[in-house]
Amino acid sequence: MTTDTKKPFPKVGNLAPVFSLLDQKGNKISLKDFRGKSNVVLYFYPKAMTPGCTVQACGLRDSKKALAKYDAVAIGISPDAYERLARFEDKYDLNFTLLSDEDHAVADKYGVWGLKKFMGKEFMGLIRTTFIINKEGRLVHIMDKVKTKSHHDDVMTLLSELDS
């Protein structure tokens, strides 16, 4: 029996929870690697190569130049093994970092691991959520109602608003 043990989101304005995870190439990547260099669009998605996650990833892939205008990089995190992430990157020619959170420890820190419902069944899983983190490493916005088809446009609108 599963219980809903979802933790709350980190607080906007606070430093984003730090982490180090393996990327799709097996390299260790830390959130602090981006501090002072880039704003980070940190998005959590349930599973590589599924229809919704593919649409979301390809939208961000196609928005790389637009993200660069705001000194922003996309980083995707899922519970997939890094080898699966490498296949996802290759298959869809993705041009950003994908991180493997197999034990969902980072998802827990960000409050995005919780009870989900699908086709009448309840289970624990990753809740699709995006966090915008500024160059100082502070959490500036949480997108908890993510639509995969418009995610990239919604991110660009938000970055534009935060930039003004």
CYANA upper distance limits for C-alpha pairs under 8 A (distance plus 0.5 A):
  2 THR  CA    115 LEU  CA      8.34
  2 THR  CA    122 GLU  CA      8.44
  2 THR  CA    123 PHE  CA      7.03
  2 THR  CA    124 MET  CA      7.33
  3 THR  CA    115 LEU  CA      7.73
  3 THR  CA    124 MET  CA      8.47
  4 ASP  CA    114 GLY  CA      6.36
  4 ASP  CA    115 LEU  CA      5.66
  4 ASP  CA    124 MET  CA      8.01
  5 THR  CA    114 GLY  CA      6.68
  5 THR  CA    115 LEU  CA      8.09
  6 LYS  CA    108 ASP  CA      7.75
  6 LYS  CA    111 GLY  CA      6.42
  6 LYS  CA    112 VAL  CA      7.47
  6 LYS  CA    113 TRP  CA      6.26
  6 LYS  CA    114 GLY  CA      4.96
  6 LYS  CA    115 LEU  CA      7.66
  7 LYS  CA    108 ASP  CA      7.03
  7 LYS  CA    109 LYS  CA      7.95
  7 LYS  CA    110 TYR  CA      8.12
  7 LYS  CA    111 GLY  CA      5.05
  7 LYS  CA    112 VAL  CA      8.03
  7 LYS  CA    113 TRP  CA      8.16
  7 LYS  CA    114 GLY  CA      8.33
  8 PRO  CA    110 TYR  CA      7.94
  8 PRO  CA    111 GLY  CA      5.42
  9 PHE  CA    109 LYS  CA      8.37
  9 PHE  CA    110 TYR  CA      5.86
  9 PHE  CA    111 GLY  CA      5.06
  9 PHE  CA    112 VAL  CA      7.82
 10 PRO  CA     14 ASN  CA      7.99
 10 PRO  CA     16 ALA  CA      7.55
 10 PRO  CA     17 PRO  CA      7.97
 10 PRO  CA    109 LYS  CA      8.14
 10 PRO  CA    110 TYR  CA      6.40
 10 PRO  CA    111 GLY  CA      7.62
 10 PRO  CA    139 LEU  CA      8.46
 11 LYS  CA    139 LEU  CA      7.80
 12 VAL  CA    138 ARG  CA      8.06
 12 VAL  CA    139 LEU  CA      5.54
 12 VAL  CA    140 VAL  CA      5.91
 12 VAL  CA    141 HIS  CA      6.66
 12 VAL  CA    142 ILE  CA      7.98
 13 GLY  CA    138 ARG  CA      6.31
 13 GLY  CA    139 LEU  CA      5.91
 13 GLY  CA    140 VAL  CA      6.30
 14 ASN  CA    138 ARG  CA      5.93
 14 ASN  CA    139 LEU  CA      6.38
 15 LEU  CA    137 GLY  CA      6.02
 15 LEU  CA    138 ARG  CA      4.61
 15 LEU  CA    139 LEU  CA      6.40
 16 ALA  CA    133 ILE  CA      7.42
 16 ALA  CA    137 GLY  CA      6.44
 16 ALA  CA    138 ARG  CA      5.87
 16 ALA  CA    139 LEU  CA      5.69
 17 PRO  CA    109 LYS  CA      7.20
 17 PRO  CA    110 TYR  CA      7.63
 18 VAL  CA     30 SER  CA      7.78
 18 VAL  CA     31 LEU  CA      6.26
 18 VAL  CA     32 LYS  CA      7.29
 19 PHE  CA     30 SER  CA      6.07
 19 PHE  CA     31 LEU  CA      6.36
 19 PHE  CA     32 LYS  CA      8.41
 19 PHE  CA    106 VAL  CA      7.27
 20 SER  CA     28 LYS  CA      6.74
 20 SER  CA     29 ILE  CA      5.84
 20 SER  CA     30 SER  CA      4.59
 20 SER  CA     31 LEU  CA      7.16
 21 LEU  CA     28 LYS  CA      5.88
 21 LEU  CA     29 ILE  CA      5.99
 21 LEU  CA     30 SER  CA      7.05
 21 LEU  CA     99 LEU  CA      6.52
 21 LEU  CA    100 SER  CA      6.70
 21 LEU  CA    101 ASP  CA      7.22
 22 LEU  CA     26 GLY  CA      5.68
 22 LEU  CA     27 ASN  CA      5.70
 22 LEU  CA     28 LYS  CA      4.96
 22 LEU  CA     29 ILE  CA      6.56
 22 LEU  CA     82 TYR  CA      7.14
 22 LEU  CA     99 LEU  CA      6.16
 22 LEU  CA    100 SER  CA      6.18
 22 LEU  CA    101 ASP  CA      8.49
 23 ASP  CA     27 ASN  CA      5.87
 23 ASP  CA     28 LYS  CA      6.80
 23 ASP  CA     29 ILE  CA      6.95
 23 ASP  CA     82 TYR  CA      6.64
 23 ASP  CA     85 LEU  CA      8.33
 23 ASP  CA     97 THR  CA      6.94
 23 ASP  CA     98 LEU  CA      5.93
 23 ASP  CA     99 LEU  CA      4.87
 23 ASP  CA    100 SER  CA      6.70
 24 GLN  CA     82 TYR  CA      5.25
 24 GLN  CA     83 GLU  CA      6.89
 24 GLN  CA     84 ARG  CA      8.22
 24 GLN  CA     85 LEU  CA      5.51
 24 GLN  CA     86 ALA  CA      5.10
 24 GLN  CA     89 GLU  CA      8.05
 24 GLN  CA     97 THR  CA      7.67
 24 GLN  CA     98 LEU  CA      6.17
 24 GLN  CA     99 LEU  CA      6.83
 24 GLN  CA    100 SER  CA      7.90
 25 LYS  CA     82 TYR  CA      7.51
 25 LYS  CA     83 GLU  CA      8.14
 25 LYS  CA     86 ALA  CA      6.88
 26 GLY  CA     82 TYR  CA      6.91
 26 GLY  CA     83 GLU  CA      8.41
 29 ILE  CA     33 ASP  CA      7.65
 29 ILE  CA     99 LEU  CA      8.42
 30 SER  CA     34 PHE  CA      8.35
 31 LEU  CA     35 ARG  CA      7.81
 32 LYS  CA    137 GLY  CA      7.87
 34 PHE  CA     38 SER  CA      5.95
 34 PHE  CA     39 ASN  CA      7.96
 34 PHE  CA     40 VAL  CA      8.03
 34 PHE  CA    135 LYS  CA      7.59
 34 PHE  CA    137 GLY  CA      8.48
 35 ARG  CA     39 ASN  CA      8.44
 35 ARG  CA    135 LYS  CA      5.67
 35 ARG  CA    136 GLU  CA      6.11
 35 ARG  CA    137 GLY  CA      6.13
 36 GLY  CA    135 LYS  CA      5.38
 36 GLY  CA    136 GLU  CA      6.31
 36 GLY  CA    137 GLY  CA      8.40
 37 LYS  CA     71 ASP  CA      8.34
 37 LYS  CA    135 LYS  CA      6.50
 38 SER  CA     71 ASP  CA      5.80
 38 SER  CA     72 ALA  CA      5.82
 38 SER  CA     73 VAL  CA      7.07
 38 SER  CA    134 ASN  CA      7.67
 38 SER  CA    135 LYS  CA      5.66
 39 ASN  CA     70 TYR  CA      8.02
 39 ASN  CA     71 ASP  CA      6.35
 39 ASN  CA     72 ALA  CA      4.86
 39 ASN  CA     73 VAL  CA      6.87
 39 ASN  CA    132 ILE  CA      7.84
 39 ASN  CA    133 ILE  CA      6.17
 39 ASN  CA    134 ASN  CA      4.94
 39 ASN  CA    135 LYS  CA      5.27
 39 ASN  CA    137 GLY  CA      8.48
 40 VAL  CA     72 ALA  CA      5.89
 40 VAL  CA     73 VAL  CA      5.63
 40 VAL  CA     74 ALA  CA      6.50
 40 VAL  CA     75 ILE  CA      7.54
 40 VAL  CA    131 PHE  CA      8.44
 40 VAL  CA    132 ILE  CA      6.33
 40 VAL  CA    133 ILE  CA      5.50
 40 VAL  CA    134 ASN  CA      6.89
 40 VAL  CA    135 LYS  CA      8.04
 41 VAL  CA     72 ALA  CA      7.25
 41 VAL  CA     73 VAL  CA      6.50
 41 VAL  CA     74 ALA  CA      5.19
 41 VAL  CA     75 ILE  CA      6.62
 41 VAL  CA    130 THR  CA      7.33
 41 VAL  CA    131 PHE  CA      6.49
 41 VAL  CA    132 ILE  CA      5.36
 41 VAL  CA    133 ILE  CA      7.03
 41 VAL  CA    155 VAL  CA      8.41
 42 LEU  CA     74 ALA  CA      6.60
 42 LEU  CA     75 ILE  CA      5.46
 42 LEU  CA     76 GLY  CA      6.53
 42 LEU  CA     77 ILE  CA      7.99
 42 LEU  CA    130 THR  CA      6.12
 42 LEU  CA    131 PHE  CA      5.58
 42 LEU  CA    132 ILE  CA      6.74
 42 LEU  CA    133 ILE  CA      7.89
 43 TYR  CA     74 ALA  CA      8.00
 43 TYR  CA     75 ILE  CA      6.76
 43 TYR  CA     76 GLY  CA      5.44
 43 TYR  CA     77 ILE  CA      6.72
 43 TYR  CA    128 ARG  CA      7.97
 43 TYR  CA    129 THR  CA      6.38
 43 TYR  CA    130 THR  CA      4.62
 43 TYR  CA    131 PHE  CA      6.68
 44 PHE  CA     76 GLY  CA      6.30
 44 PHE  CA     77 ILE  CA      5.29
 44 PHE  CA     78 SER  CA      6.39
 44 PHE  CA    107 ALA  CA      8.10
 44 PHE  CA    112 VAL  CA      8.17
 44 PHE  CA    126 LEU  CA      7.84
 44 PHE  CA    127 ILE  CA      7.79
 44 PHE  CA    128 ARG  CA      5.89
 44 PHE  CA    129 THR  CA      5.89
 44 PHE  CA    130 THR  CA      6.67
 45 TYR  CA     53 CYS  CA      6.82
 45 TYR  CA     76 GLY  CA      7.53
 45 TYR  CA     77 ILE  CA      6.79
 45 TYR  CA     78 SER  CA      5.83
 45 TYR  CA    126 LEU  CA      7.20
 45 TYR  CA    127 ILE  CA      7.54
 45 TYR  CA    128 ARG  CA      5.44
 45 TYR  CA    129 THR  CA      7.68
 46 PRO  CA     53 CYS  CA      7.73
 46 PRO  CA     78 SER  CA      6.17
 46 PRO  CA     79 PRO  CA      7.42
 46 PRO  CA    125 GLY  CA      7.71
 46 PRO  CA    126 LEU  CA      5.67
 46 PRO  CA    127 ILE  CA      7.35
 46 PRO  CA    128 ARG  CA      7.06
 47 LYS  CA     53 CYS  CA      7.05
 47 LYS  CA     78 SER  CA      6.61
 47 LYS  CA     79 PRO  CA      7.44
 47 LYS  CA     80 ASP  CA      6.91
 48 ALA  CA     53 CYS  CA      6.60
 48 ALA  CA     54 THR  CA      7.38
 48 ALA  CA     78 SER  CA      7.82
 48 ALA  CA     80 ASP  CA      7.35
 48 ALA  CA     84 ARG  CA      7.76
 48 ALA  CA     85 LEU  CA      7.09
 48 ALA  CA     88 PHE  CA      6.70
 49 MET  CA     53 CYS  CA      6.96
 49 MET  CA     54 THR  CA      6.02
 49 MET  CA     88 PHE  CA      6.50
 50 THR  CA     54 THR  CA      6.42
 51 PRO  CA     55 VAL  CA      6.80
 52 GLY  CA     56 GLN  CA      6.72
 52 GLY  CA    148 THR  CA      6.29
 52 GLY  CA    149 LYS  CA      8.22
 53 CYS  CA     57 ALA  CA      6.56
 53 CYS  CA    148 THR  CA      7.48
 54 THR  CA     58 CYS  CA      6.51
 54 THR  CA     92 TYR  CA      8.46
 55 VAL  CA     59 GLY  CA      6.66
 55 VAL  CA    148 THR  CA      6.66
 55 VAL  CA    149 LYS  CA      6.59
 56 GLN  CA     60 LEU  CA      7.05
 56 GLN  CA    148 THR  CA      5.20
 56 GLN  CA    149 LYS  CA      6.67
 56 GLN  CA    150 SER  CA      8.33
 56 GLN  CA    151 HIS  CA      6.80
 56 GLN  CA    152 HIS  CA      7.67
 57 ALA  CA     61 ARG  CA      6.62
 57 ALA  CA     94 LEU  CA      7.83
 58 CYS  CA     62 ASP  CA      6.63
 58 CYS  CA     92 TYR  CA      7.59
 58 CYS  CA     94 LEU  CA      7.43
 59 GLY  CA     63 SER  CA      6.80
 59 GLY  CA    149 LYS  CA      7.97
 59 GLY  CA    150 SER  CA      8.34
 59 GLY  CA    151 HIS  CA      7.76
 59 GLY  CA    152 HIS  CA      5.85
 60 LEU  CA     64 LYS  CA      6.93
 60 LEU  CA     74 ALA  CA      7.61
 60 LEU  CA    151 HIS  CA      8.44
 60 LEU  CA    152 HIS  CA      5.85
 61 ARG  CA     94 LEU  CA      6.09
 61 ARG  CA     95 ASN  CA      6.25
 61 ARG  CA     96 PHE  CA      7.53
 63 SER  CA     67 LEU  CA      6.53
 63 SER  CA    152 HIS  CA      7.28
 64 LYS  CA     68 ALA  CA      6.71
 64 LYS  CA     73 VAL  CA      8.06
 64 LYS  CA     95 ASN  CA      8.19
 65 LYS  CA     69 LYS  CA      7.16
 66 ALA  CA     70 TYR  CA      7.84
 66 ALA  CA    156 MET  CA      7.91
 67 LEU  CA     71 ASP  CA      7.02
 67 LEU  CA     72 ALA  CA      5.56
 67 LEU  CA     73 VAL  CA      6.85
 67 LEU  CA     74 ALA  CA      8.41
 67 LEU  CA    156 MET  CA      7.61
 68 ALA  CA     72 ALA  CA      5.87
 68 ALA  CA     73 VAL  CA      7.45
 70 TYR  CA    159 LEU  CA      7.39
 70 TYR  CA    160 SER  CA      8.28
 70 TYR  CA    163 ASP  CA      7.97
 73 VAL  CA     96 PHE  CA      7.92
 74 ALA  CA     96 PHE  CA      6.57
 74 ALA  CA     97 THR  CA      7.39
 75 ILE  CA     96 PHE  CA      6.88
 75 ILE  CA     97 THR  CA      5.49
 75 ILE  CA     98 LEU  CA      6.29
 75 ILE  CA     99 LEU  CA      7.81
 76 GLY  CA     96 PHE  CA      8.49
 76 GLY  CA     97 THR  CA      6.89
 76 GLY  CA     98 LEU  CA      5.17
 76 GLY  CA     99 LEU  CA      6.54
 77 ILE  CA     98 LEU  CA      6.36
 77 ILE  CA     99 LEU  CA      5.22
 77 ILE  CA    100 SER  CA      6.55
 77 ILE  CA    101 ASP  CA      7.04
 78 SER  CA     98 LEU  CA      8.35
 78 SER  CA     99 LEU  CA      7.08
 78 SER  CA    100 SER  CA      6.19
 78 SER  CA    101 ASP  CA      6.22
 78 SER  CA    102 GLU  CA      7.92
 78 SER  CA    126 LEU  CA      8.14
 79 PRO  CA    100 SER  CA      6.19
 79 PRO  CA    101 ASP  CA      5.06
 79 PRO  CA    102 GLU  CA      4.70
 79 PRO  CA    103 ASP  CA      7.37
 79 PRO  CA    104 HIS  CA      6.55
 79 PRO  CA    126 LEU  CA      8.30
 80 ASP  CA     84 ARG  CA      6.77
 80 ASP  CA     85 LEU  CA      7.17
 80 ASP  CA    100 SER  CA      6.06
 80 ASP  CA    101 ASP  CA      7.25
 80 ASP  CA    102 GLU  CA      6.29
 81 ALA  CA     85 LEU  CA      7.10
 81 ALA  CA    100 SER  CA      6.04
 81 ALA  CA    101 ASP  CA      8.06
 81 ALA  CA    102 GLU  CA      6.64
 82 TYR  CA     86 ALA  CA      6.73
 82 TYR  CA     99 LEU  CA      7.43
 82 TYR  CA    100 SER  CA      5.77
 83 GLU  CA     87 ARG  CA      7.08
 84 ARG  CA     88 PHE  CA      6.74
 85 LEU  CA     89 GLU  CA      6.61
 85 LEU  CA     98 LEU  CA      7.00
 85 LEU  CA     99 LEU  CA      8.11
 85 LEU  CA    100 SER  CA      7.96
 86 ALA  CA     90 ASP  CA      6.69
 87 ARG  CA     91 LYS  CA      6.42
 88 PHE  CA     92 TYR  CA      6.71
 88 PHE  CA     94 LEU  CA      8.16
 89 GLU  CA     93 ASP  CA      5.94
 89 GLU  CA     94 LEU  CA      5.21
 89 GLU  CA     95 ASN  CA      7.99
 90 ASP  CA     94 LEU  CA      7.37
101 ASP  CA    105 ALA  CA      7.24
101 ASP  CA    106 VAL  CA      7.02
101 ASP  CA    107 ALA  CA      7.88
104 HIS  CA    108 ASP  CA      6.61
104 HIS  CA    113 TRP  CA      7.63
105 ALA  CA    109 LYS  CA      6.89
106 VAL  CA    110 TYR  CA      6.81
107 ALA  CA    111 GLY  CA      6.61
107 ALA  CA    112 VAL  CA      5.65
107 ALA  CA    113 TRP  CA      5.93
107 ALA  CA    126 LEU  CA      7.60
108 ASP  CA    112 VAL  CA      6.58
108 ASP  CA    113 TRP  CA      5.88
112 VAL  CA    126 LEU  CA      6.25
112 VAL  CA    127 ILE  CA      5.53
112 VAL  CA    128 ARG  CA      7.71
112 VAL  CA    129 THR  CA      7.33
113 TRP  CA    124 MET  CA      7.40
113 TRP  CA    125 GLY  CA      6.01
113 TRP  CA    126 LEU  CA      5.14
113 TRP  CA    127 ILE  CA      6.48
114 GLY  CA    124 MET  CA      5.68
114 GLY  CA    125 GLY  CA      6.10
114 GLY  CA    126 LEU  CA      6.98
114 GLY  CA    127 ILE  CA      7.26
115 LEU  CA    122 GLU  CA      7.11
115 LEU  CA    123 PHE  CA      6.06
115 LEU  CA    124 MET  CA      4.98
115 LEU  CA    125 GLY  CA      6.80
116 LYS  CA    122 GLU  CA      6.07
116 LYS  CA    123 PHE  CA      5.91
116 LYS  CA    124 MET  CA      6.36
116 LYS  CA    125 GLY  CA      6.69
116 LYS  CA    127 ILE  CA      7.94
117 LYS  CA    121 LYS  CA      5.96
117 LYS  CA    122 GLU  CA      4.99
117 LYS  CA    123 PHE  CA      6.98
118 PHE  CA    122 GLU  CA      7.08
128 ARG  CA    144 ASP  CA      7.66
128 ARG  CA    145 LYS  CA      8.47
128 ARG  CA    146 VAL  CA      7.09
129 THR  CA    142 ILE  CA      7.88
129 THR  CA    143 MET  CA      6.30
129 THR  CA    144 ASP  CA      5.32
129 THR  CA    145 LYS  CA      7.57
129 THR  CA    146 VAL  CA      6.83
130 THR  CA    142 ILE  CA      6.40
130 THR  CA    143 MET  CA      5.47
130 THR  CA    144 ASP  CA      7.07
130 THR  CA    146 VAL  CA      8.02
131 PHE  CA    139 LEU  CA      7.44
131 PHE  CA    140 VAL  CA      8.21
131 PHE  CA    141 HIS  CA      6.38
131 PHE  CA    142 ILE  CA      5.17
131 PHE  CA    143 MET  CA      6.75
132 ILE  CA    139 LEU  CA      6.50
132 ILE  CA    140 VAL  CA      6.16
132 ILE  CA    141 HIS  CA      5.61
132 ILE  CA    142 ILE  CA      6.91
133 ILE  CA    137 GLY  CA      6.22
133 ILE  CA    138 ARG  CA      5.88
133 ILE  CA    139 LEU  CA      4.98
133 ILE  CA    140 VAL  CA      6.15
133 ILE  CA    141 HIS  CA      7.80
134 ASN  CA    138 ARG  CA      5.95
134 ASN  CA    139 LEU  CA      7.03
134 ASN  CA    140 VAL  CA      7.04
146 VAL  CA    151 HIS  CA      6.73
147 LYS  CA    151 HIS  CA      6.01
150 SER  CA    154 ASP  CA      6.53
151 HIS  CA    155 VAL  CA      6.57
152 HIS  CA    156 MET  CA      6.74
153 ASP  CA    157 THR  CA      6.68
154 ASP  CA    158 LEU  CA      6.67
155 VAL  CA    159 LEU  CA      6.60
156 MET  CA    160 SER  CA      6.58
157 THR  CA    161 GLU  CA      6.78
158 LEU  CA    162 LEU  CA      6.62
159 LEU  CA    163 ASP  CA      6.49
160 SER  CA    164 SER  CA      6.92
